[in-house]
């Protein structure tokens, strides 16, 4: 039957604890390194195959028998000795994270750029633009952006919200659900994360480390949300105003690229047409990542007049 064919999915990978129902690849045909090139002789889906290249077989072996579905080594020993794949370099160095002073300078430049851009766009339609950058206000917004950054670094399948009924969520959990709602309202993978599979034989010790790190991360997020929510009563909104706003995230600190992305935001377009009595706040926080990459957050806030009634 079909399930015994070499191209059939690996049955041990189809269980509830091992099935991965989303991957960024439709199929994997070939894999290579500096010394060998392998062809996939298993199922085409990357979640339904094994990656044990030690069990691969040479192409000439396939002519003499029908090997079990695995990887076929396409280069013979003679070919490998004469036609080795040469890398551009054997030592790939990763750039360090940006320094604190560089981050603060970039943040200041982005805020200044964003302020001038908003003032210019509103000026074209005859509207005034006043900014409020009191330290106590920026401190609250910085706390808000830290929460968003931590959420972005965690695996949503480990989020503790999915373990309880929404009716039993406390204030911090309900607020976390609100932050996740635009993208996630349940576990991302149908059967949850594979890192939670039982490790009865001690084969997946790394999984235990991942679980501990994720659980700690989500606990810290909820702790920060509680602290942020407790400060709601003393949030420094001006008298007669109501505060609102939205964060935008970028994987670059290039002000020209960010300007183009911001202009495409529907929320930003609404910001341009806000009432003349509105007061604006723009805050930026850049989180450094290895390789010189930056996780950049921009918050656009408004303090608008309270509506009558």
C-alpha positions in Angstrom: 0.0 0.0 0.0 1.0 3.6 -0.3 2.0 4.1 3.3 4.9 1.7 2.7 6.3 3.6 -0.2 9.7 5.4 0.3 7.9 8.7 -0.5 5.2 8.2 2.2 5.3 10.5 5.2 7.2 9.2 8.3 4.4 7.9 10.5 6.3 8.7 13.7 6.2 12.4 12.7 2.5 12.5 12.3 1.5 12.1 15.9 -0.1 14.9 17.9 3.1 15.7 19.8 5.4 15.7 16.7 3.3 17.1 13.8 4.3 20.5 12.6 1.5 22.0 10.5 3.3 25.1 9.3 6.8 25.6 7.8 8.2 28.3 5.5 8.9 25.7 2.7 6.5 23.8 0.4 9.2 21.1 -0.3 12.9 20.3 0.0 14.4 18.7 -3.0 18.2 19.0 -2.4 20.6 19.7 0.5 24.3 20.4 0.1 27.3 21.3 2.1 31.0 21.7 1.2 31.6 18.0 0.5 28.3 16.5 -0.7 25.0 17.0 -2.5 21.9 15.0 -1.4 18.6 14.5 -3.2 15.5 14.0 -1.1 14.1 10.5 -1.8 11.4 10.8 0.8 8.1 12.7 1.1 8.3 16.2 -0.4 7.0 17.9 2.8 9.8 19.1 5.1 7.7 18.2 8.2 7.2 14.6 7.1 10.8 13.5 6.5 13.9 12.7 8.6 17.2 14.6 8.3 19.6 11.8 9.2 22.2 12.1 6.5 24.3 9.3 8.0 21.7 6.9 6.6 22.0 8.2 3.1 23.0 5.9 0.2 25.1 6.4 -2.9 23.5 6.8 -6.3 25.0 3.6 -7.6 23.4 1.6 -4.7 20.0 2.7 -5.9 20.6 0.9 -9.2 21.2 -2.4 -7.5 18.3 -2.4 -5.0 15.3 -0.4 -3.8 16.6 1.4 -0.7 14.4 2.7 2.0 13.3 6.3 1.5 16.0 8.7 2.7 18.6 10.9 1.2 20.6 10.0 -2.0 24.2 11.1 -2.1 24.7 12.3 -5.7 28.5 12.8 -5.7 30.9 9.8 -5.8 34.1 9.8 -3.8 36.1 10.5 -7.0 34.0 13.5 -7.9 34.2 14.8 -4.4 38.0 14.7 -4.4 38.3 16.5 -7.7 35.3 18.8 -7.6 34.9 20.0 -4.1 32.6 22.9 -3.5 34.7 26.0 -2.5 33.2 28.5 -0.2 33.9 32.2 -0.5 35.2 32.0 3.0 35.3 29.3 5.7 35.1 31.9 8.6 31.9 33.9 8.6 32.0 36.6 11.2 28.9 38.2 12.6 28.9 41.9 13.3 28.4 42.8 16.9 25.2 44.5 18.2 25.0 48.3 18.0 26.4 50.2 20.9 24.3 52.0 23.4 25.4 55.4 22.2 24.6 54.5 18.6 21.2 53.3 19.5 20.3 56.5 21.4 21.6 58.6 18.5 19.5 56.7 16.0 16.4 56.9 18.2 16.8 60.7 18.4 17.2 61.0 14.7 14.1 58.9 14.0 12.0 60.9 16.4 13.2 64.2 14.9 12.6 62.9 11.4 9.1 61.6 12.3 8.2 64.9 14.0 9.3 67.0 11.0 7.5 64.7 8.6 4.2 64.8 10.5 4.4 68.6 11.0 5.0 69.0 7.2 2.2 66.8 6.2 -0.3 68.4 8.5 0.9 71.9 7.5 0.0 71.1 3.9 -3.7 70.8 4.9 -3.6 73.8 7.2 -3.3 72.0 10.5 -1.0 72.9 13.5 1.1 70.3 15.2 2.1 70.5 18.8 4.2 67.8 20.5 4.3 66.6 24.1 7.5 64.8 25.2 7.5 65.0 29.0 9.8 62.4 30.5 7.1 60.8 32.6 5.0 60.2 29.5 7.9 58.8 27.5 8.8 56.5 30.4 5.3 55.0 30.3 5.5 54.5 26.5 8.9 53.0 26.8 7.5 50.4 29.2 4.8 49.7 26.6 7.3 49.1 23.8 9.3 46.8 26.0 6.2 44.6 26.4 5.7 44.5 22.7 9.4 43.6 22.1 9.3 40.7 24.6 6.1 39.3 23.0 7.8 39.4 19.6 10.7 37.3 20.8 8.5 34.5 22.4 6.8 31.5 20.9 3.0 32.1 20.9 2.4 28.4 21.3 3.8 28.6 24.8 1.5 31.5 25.8 -0.3 30.5 29.0 -3.5 32.1 27.8 -4.4 29.0 25.7 -4.4 26.8 28.8 -7.4 28.6 30.4 -10.8 29.6 29.4 -11.0 33.3 28.4 -13.7 33.8 31.1 -11.1 33.0 33.8 -8.4 35.5 32.5 -7.3 38.1 35.0 -6.7 41.8 34.0 -3.1 41.2 32.8 -4.0 38.1 30.8 -7.0 39.9 29.1 -4.7 42.8 28.2 -2.2 40.4 26.8 -4.9 38.8 24.7 -5.8 42.2 23.4 -2.2 42.8 22.3 -2.0 39.4 20.6 -5.5 39.7 19.0 -4.4 41.3 15.7 -2.3 38.3 14.8 -3.1 35.4 17.3 -6.3 34.3 18.9 -5.2 30.8 19.5 -2.1 28.5 19.2 -0.3 29.0 15.9 0.3 25.3 15.3 -2.7 23.1 15.4 -1.2 20.7 18.0 1.0 23.3 19.8 4.7 23.5 19.8 6.8 20.4 19.2 9.1 21.5 22.1 6.5 20.2 24.6 6.6 16.6 23.5 7.4 14.2 26.4 11.1 13.3 26.9 10.9 9.9 28.5 14.2 8.7 27.2 16.2 11.9 27.7 16.6 12.5 23.9 15.4 16.0 23.9 17.1 17.8 26.8 17.4 20.9 24.7 13.6 21.0 24.6 13.5 21.3 28.4 15.7 24.4 28.1 13.4 25.9 25.5 10.4 25.2 27.6 11.9 26.8 30.7 13.0 29.9 28.7 9.6 30.4 27.1 7.7 29.9 30.4 10.0 32.4 32.1 9.6 34.9 29.2 5.8 34.8 29.2 5.8 35.1 33.0 8.0 38.3 32.7 5.6 39.7 30.1 2.6 39.3 32.4 4.5 40.8 35.3 5.4 43.9 33.1 1.8 44.2 31.9 0.6 44.2 35.6 3.0 47.0 36.4 2.0 48.9 33.3 -1.7 48.5 34.0 -1.2 49.6 37.7 0.2 52.9 36.4 -2.9 53.6 34.3 -4.4 55.7 37.0 -1.5 58.1 37.0 -0.8 58.1 33.3 0.2 61.7 32.5 -2.6 62.6 30.1 -3.3 66.3 30.0 -6.5 67.6 31.5 -9.5 67.4 29.2 -7.7 65.0 26.9 -7.9 61.3 26.1 -4.7 59.4 25.1 -4.5 57.0 22.2 -1.9 55.7 19.8 -0.3 52.8 18.0 3.1 51.2 17.7 4.8 50.3 14.5 7.7 47.8 14.2 10.6 47.7 11.8 13.6 45.4 11.3 15.7 48.4 10.3 16.8 51.8 11.6 17.1 53.3 8.2 15.1 56.5 8.4 14.3 56.7 4.7 12.9 53.1 4.7 11.0 53.7 7.8 9.5 56.9 6.4 8.2 55.0 3.4 6.7 52.2 5.6 5.1 54.7 8.0 3.4 56.5 5.1 1.7 53.3 4.0 0.1 52.9 7.5 -3.6 53.6 7.5 -3.4 54.6 11.2 -0.7 57.1 10.3 -2.9 58.6 7.6 -5.6 59.1 10.1 -3.1 60.8 12.4 -2.4 63.4 9.7 -6.0 64.5 9.8 -6.4 64.6 13.6 -8.2 67.7 15.1 -6.2 70.9 15.6 -6.6 70.6 19.3 -4.8 67.2 19.4 -1.3 67.0 20.9 1.1 64.5 19.5 3.8 62.3 21.0 6.4 60.3 19.0 8.6 57.9 20.9 11.3 55.4 19.6 13.1 52.5 21.2 15.6 50.4 19.3 16.6 47.0 20.6 20.0 45.7 19.4 20.3 42.3 17.8 23.4 40.4 16.7 24.8 41.1 13.3 24.1 44.8 13.5 20.4 44.2 13.1 18.0 46.4 15.0 14.4 45.8 16.3 13.0 49.3 15.9 9.7 50.4 17.5 8.0 53.7 16.8 5.0 54.8 18.9 2.7 57.5 17.6 0.4 58.9 20.3 -2.3 61.6 20.4 -4.0 63.4 23.2 -7.4 64.4 21.8 -10.2 66.5 23.4 -12.8 64.6 25.3 -16.0 64.4 23.4 -19.0 66.1 25.0 -21.4 63.7 26.6 
